[in-house]
Every structure is written in structure tokens, then in C-alpha cells.
Amino acid sequence: MLNIIIKTLEILNANSEWQVRYDGYLSDIWSNPDKTNKGFVKPNGLSVYTTVGDRNTKNYYLRFKGQNVGKVKVGRNGKVTLQCLVEESRSHKIKGCPLKYKEVVDWYSVMATQFRAFFKNLSLETKTKSPEHEVENALLEEFRKRIGAKKILHNIQPVLLHGNFFQMPTPLKASTHIPTYAEHSGGGIDMLARIKTEEKEHTRLCVIEIKDENKTTESQKVAMSQAITYATFVAKLLTAHPDWMEFFMGHKTKLNRNSKCLDNFDIEVVTIMPEGNTETFQDEILEIPGTDFKLHCHSLYYNPQKFLETRNFEFSGTFLDEIKK
């Protein structure tokens, strides 16, 4: 893991274009606070996502169990349109969608109403393209819940972009478990979240890598190497541009509170996957050279049978001891 950190730092230090680019990303995010007011109501049965790439436009993506099924665009005149992204394929079982692939209709039209009703009534047993995206989407929905009897882990919330789910982009590819520089084509962090730890009342940033399998080729160690790469980038980003912490802490506008946002330099790094027999990380602490940041590595497991049967999570693992339940 230390070798991965060093390799990632070498790559980032050798390529400076990302610093200017990410400074521009954040500036654009602060400049578009009105994107929080979408202009339409989230349909039942679907999740709303956006992307950093769409930070200057009011574009949103509708996902069913993590699979993109529609794009909603709000024009400058306030007109809302829906584009169907459901393409007939053997890789999923979403059949009978009332709109054709890439067909565009008015959000308030009869056809759009039928589209929303189709997914509202579509069985949660329906197979989608990616089981991993399904787990990721379900975790986002679970962690976003407000504190209450139905929220399993109370002190965790995903970082949102204009109130919507998103993947934080990186300029690195880590899926091959060997960090490489990829500029605009880098991998995205499965989930960024904020947590409160058991030992202190402060909030920490948490980088999460999610897998739908737990096997030798996709073990905890392998998944953690990917998460460490992305967490090292986040630490380097915050060192170069501390304003990003204001965004990560949920501030909708720049408040010039960097000193308070960066009251600690601890980042949780967590892998989430089904229960299994591969390695477990229990608060393995790794320092990132040239920064003030330390990474705290933990494992979190879910019961795959319970999720398959009920779409609910039952957790175990070392991460549970780190946050208040």
C-alpha cells in the first residue's frame, strides 16, 4: 500500500495539468448553486445523479438500480425534457419501456408520464447490467437516509453534488491495480462520504470502494489498493486546493472556512463488499509523504443473501468500530 501511495504521488507530481483543471471544476460548481433547484420532482423508483462534467448545465441522469435509464435536461427557458437511455440488450432485463432509445419528450407529456410509471412499477427483481452498480446505488440510498430507526449506520452521509448523487472524478486509472495517469479519462471514486468517528466528535472524509464480489481476484487487498490510489489523489488535491474541503463538507457556497474544514487531516479509506474469507483491514494507518494527511484503512462487509432477498443491508467488519452506530 505504501508503494501505491508513492507511485500515485510520483504520477501526480509529474503531471500538473490536473491542478488547473480541478481548480476550474470547483469554481464552476460554486458558480452554479441554482442547479440544486432542479425544476422537476424525483420519480419514484429512480435515483437522480449528475456529473462534474455537467456542472455548467442542468443535466441530470435517472438510474434504476444503478443503471442509467434516462437523461433529464432543463433548458435556460426552464423547459424540461426527458431522453430515454434504455437500449434493448441481453445484458439486462428492462423490457417494454414505453420510450425508444434516445427518444426525447417533454417532461410533462403523456409519454414521459408513462416512462415514469413504468419504472415506478418495475419489479426490483429485474436484472440490470451491473450487479456492482446495483449495490453501489443501494448503498448511496441507504447512507443518504436521515437519522432514524430505518437508517442502519447513523453517522455517515454521502457527499452530494448540487443535492444529487455523483462520482468524484480523478485523473488516475486504478482499476488494473497499477496507478496510471489518464487526464480526463480517469476513474471515478465509487462513493465519497462524511463520517463521525467514535473517538472524536469531528467529521472525517471517507473514500469508499465498492465491490459486489469477494474473491481472490477481487479481494479486500485488491480493492483497497484501488481505494488507496484515489484517497491519495484526494489528499493531494486538498493540499493543493483546500477549498475542495468546503465542498466535501456539504457547503453549497464558498464560505472561506478552510481552517475549520481542515481541522483534521485524517481520511477514512473503506472497502465495502460481501462477506468472505479475504484480508481484513483494521485501522491500518498510512501517512502520505509531502502532505499532512493520514489514511485510516478499514473493511466493511454486507450479507449478500439478505441483500439479494430483501434489498436491505446487514453489516459487519472493522469499520463499524470506527463510527458511532
WOKAVEN-V73593 format. One line per field, one symbol per residue. phi: phi as a letter, one per 40 degrees, with the letter a starting at -180 (. if undefined). psi: psi as a letter, one per 30 degrees, with the letter a starting at -180 (. if undefined). burial: I if it has 16 or more other C-alpha atoms within 10 Angstrom, else O. Layout:
phi = ???
psi = ???
burial = ???
//
This chain:
phi = .cccdcccccccccbcccccccccdcdccccbccccccgacdccgbbbbabccbccbcbbbcbbfgccbabbbbcccgcbbbbcbcbdaccabcbgdcbcdgcbbcdccccccccccdcccccccccbcbdccccdcccdccccdcdiccccbccaaccbbfgbcabccbcbbbccgbdbcbfcbccbcdababbbcccbcccbcbbbbbbcbbadcbcdccccccccdcccccccccccbcddcccccgccbcbfbdcccccabbbcbbbbacdabcdbbbfcbbcbdgbccbbbcbbbbbcccccccbgbbbbahcccccbcc
psi = eeeeeeeeeeeeffjffeeeefeeeeeeeffhfffejeglkkkkflkklalefgffliklkkkjhfkkflkkkjlfgfkklkkkgjkklfflhjkgkfklkgkklkegleeeeeeeeefefkkffkklejeeeeeeeeeeeeffklkaffkejehkkkkljhglklkkllgkkgfggjklkgbfgllkkekklklkleflglklkkkkkkkgljlefhleeeeeeeeeeeeeeeeeefeeifffeeefggkflkghheeeehflhkkkjkkkllkagalkkjhjkkkjkglgkkkjklkklljeeeeeefglkjlllffefflk.
burial = OOOIIOIIIOIIOOOOOIIOOIOOIIOOIIOIOOIOOIOOOOOOIIIIIIIIOOIOIIIIIIIIIIIIIIIIIIOOOOOIIIIIIIOOOOOOOIOOIIIOOOOIIIIOOOIIOOIIOIIOOOOOOOOIIOIIIIIIIIIIOIIIIOOOOOOIIIIIIIIIIIIIIIIIIIIIIIIOIOIIIOOOOIIIIIIIIIIIIOOOOOIIIIIIIIIIIIOOOOIIIIIIIIIIIIIIIIIIIIIOIIIIIIIIIIOIOIOOOOOOIIOOIIIIIIIIIIIIOOOIIIIOIIOIOOOOIIIIIIIIIIIIOOOOOOOIIOIIIIIIOIIIO
//
